[in-house]
């Protein structure tokens, strides 16, 4: 599986494109604002985009969903817990250099196993940064896409509406740090890391 990254929008959000050349399919994780580079990449290699996976519904991670769906017809999967934010700018945009977000429909995804790109994918709820935060784990390639839950050397902020710091740390320990140490962590901002590196050096978890 190919994993290609794009940094989109004023908050430098990581958008990840996962592609399987043998079947000509791709999945997009967290398309931030102005996703035209993503569309250009998908068109260049003639990938059929089957799904858009959202780690959460905050505007900097979801601003590009509507245009991407319009161009590809992809199915959008996300946790629905973030809708409790209502019209807060975290969800709808209008602040931090983000425009108001064009509404889009999505299929609520709870915990469980999917089959994407010819391999299993596990949807792992990790609320705390936001109520509906999901991480997407592809065990066959030892990769997990963590959004704003676990970062290299730190964790997601929880000082925004409906954030819960204690809950976030509890869920990271119980649901992410149990993954194999060699699992690559692809976060919503910043550089990739591994589960083993975060268990050893992240100040929130280092024993």
C-alpha positions in Angstrom: 0.0 0.0 0.0 1.2 3.5 -0.9 0.8 6.2 1.7 1.2 9.8 0.4 0.9 12.9 2.5 -0.4 16.4 1.7 -0.4 19.4 4.1 -3.5 21.4 3.6 -5.0 24.6 4.9 -3.9 27.4 7.3 -3.5 25.0 10.2 -1.2 22.7 8.3 -3.4 19.6 8.5 -2.0 16.3 7.3 -4.2 14.7 4.6 -3.2 11.1 3.9 -3.9 9.3 0.7 -3.7 5.5 0.9 -3.6 3.7 -2.5 -3.4 0.2 -3.7 -2.0 0.1 -7.2 -2.9 -3.5 -7.9 -6.6 -2.7 -7.7 -6.5 1.0 -8.7 -8.3 2.2 -5.5 -7.5 4.9 -3.0 -8.8 6.1 0.4 -8.4 9.7 1.6 -8.0 10.5 5.3 -8.8 14.0 6.6 -9.0 16.2 3.5 -8.4 19.7 4.8 -9.1 23.0 3.1 -8.4 23.3 -0.7 -7.8 19.6 -1.6 -7.0 20.3 -5.3 -3.5 18.8 -4.9 -5.2 15.6 -3.7 -7.5 15.5 -6.6 -4.6 16.1 -9.0 -2.7 13.2 -7.5 -5.7 10.9 -7.7 -6.3 11.8 -11.3 -2.7 11.5 -12.3 -2.5 7.9 -11.2 -6.1 7.1 -12.1 -7.1 5.9 -8.7 -10.8 5.3 -7.9 -11.4 6.9 -4.6 -13.8 4.6 -2.6 -13.8 6.2 0.8 -13.0 9.4 2.8 -12.1 8.5 6.4 -12.4 11.3 8.9 -10.6 11.1 12.3 -13.0 13.8 13.5 -15.3 16.5 12.2 -13.3 19.6 13.1 -13.2 22.0 10.2 -9.5 21.9 9.6 -9.8 18.1 8.9 -13.0 18.1 7.0 -13.1 21.4 5.0 -12.3 19.5 1.8 -14.8 16.7 2.1 -17.6 18.3 0.0 -15.5 19.1 -3.1 -13.8 15.7 -2.8 -17.1 13.9 -2.7 -18.4 16.0 -5.6 -15.4 15.0 -7.7 -15.1 11.3 -6.7 -18.4 10.1 -5.3 -16.5 8.6 -2.4 -18.4 7.3 0.7 -17.6 9.4 3.8 -17.1 7.6 7.2 -16.8 9.4 10.5 -17.8 9.2 14.1 -21.0 11.1 14.8 -20.2 12.3 18.3 -18.7 15.6 17.1 -22.1 16.8 15.9 -22.8 17.8 19.5 -20.7 20.9 18.8 -23.6 22.3 16.8 -22.5 25.4 14.9 -19.3 26.0 16.8 -16.5 27.2 14.5 -14.6 24.0 15.4 -17.1 22.1 13.3 -18.4 24.7 10.9 -15.4 26.9 10.2 -15.4 30.7 10.1 -12.3 31.1 12.2 -8.5 30.5 12.1 -8.4 31.3 8.4 -11.0 28.7 7.5 -14.2 29.6 5.6 -17.5 28.3 6.6 -17.6 24.6 5.7 -19.8 23.3 2.9 -22.1 20.7 4.5 -21.7 17.1 3.6 -23.3 13.8 4.5 -21.5 10.9 6.1 -22.1 7.4 7.3 -21.6 7.1 11.1 -18.8 4.7 11.9 -18.6 3.0 15.2 -15.9 0.6 16.5 -15.3 -2.4 14.3 -13.8 -3.9 11.3 -14.1 -2.7 7.7 -12.5 -4.0 4.5 -10.8 -1.3 2.4 -8.2 -1.4 -0.3 -8.3 -5.2 -0.2 -7.4 -5.4 3.5 -8.9 -5.1 6.9 -9.3 -1.7 8.6 -10.2 -1.2 12.2 -12.2 1.9 13.4 -11.0 2.7 16.9 -12.9 5.3 18.9 -10.5 7.5 20.9 -12.6 10.3 22.3 -11.1 13.1 24.3 -9.8 15.7 21.8 -13.4 15.6 20.5 -16.3 13.3 21.4 -16.3 11.6 18.0 -12.6 11.1 17.4 -11.8 7.9 15.5 -8.4 6.3 14.7 -8.1 4.2 11.6 -5.8 1.1 11.9 -4.6 -0.9 8.9 -3.0 -3.9 10.6 -1.7 -5.5 7.4 0.7 -2.6 6.8 1.2 -1.7 10.5 -0.3 1.8 10.2 -2.7 3.9 12.3 -4.1 7.3 11.4 -4.6 9.1 14.6 -5.9 12.6 13.7 -5.6 14.9 16.7 -5.3 12.2 19.4 -1.7 11.0 19.4 1.2 13.0 18.0 5.0 12.7 18.0 5.9 13.6 21.5 2.6 14.9 22.6 -1.2 14.5 22.5 -4.1 16.5 21.1 -5.3 19.6 22.9 -8.4 19.3 25.0 -9.1 22.9 25.9 -11.8 23.4 23.2 -15.5 22.7 23.7 -16.3 19.1 24.7 -12.6 18.2 25.1 -11.6 15.9 28.0 -7.9 15.5 28.8 -8.2 12.7 31.2 -10.5 10.7 28.9 -8.1 11.3 26.0 -5.1 9.9 27.9 -7.1 7.0 29.2 -8.3 6.1 25.7 -4.8 6.4 24.1 -3.4 4.1 26.7 -6.2 1.5 26.4 -6.8 1.6 22.6 -3.6 2.9 20.8 -0.6 2.0 23.0 -1.7 -1.7 22.9 -0.9 -1.8 19.2 2.4 -3.4 18.2 5.4 -1.2 18.9 6.4 -1.1 15.2 3.0 0.4 14.2 3.5 3.6 12.2 1.5 6.5 13.6 0.3 9.1 11.0 -1.1 12.0 12.9 -3.3 15.0 11.9 -0.4 17.5 12.2 3.3 17.1 12.3 5.6 14.2 11.6 4.9 10.5 11.8 6.1 8.4 14.6 5.6 4.9 16.0 3.7 3.4 18.9 7.0 2.1 20.4 8.6 5.5 20.2 5.6 7.2 21.9 5.6 4.6 24.7 9.3 5.2 25.3 9.6 8.9 24.9 6.2 10.7 24.9 6.1 12.6 28.3 2.4 11.8 28.7 3.1 8.0 28.8 6.8 7.5 29.5 7.2 5.3 32.6 
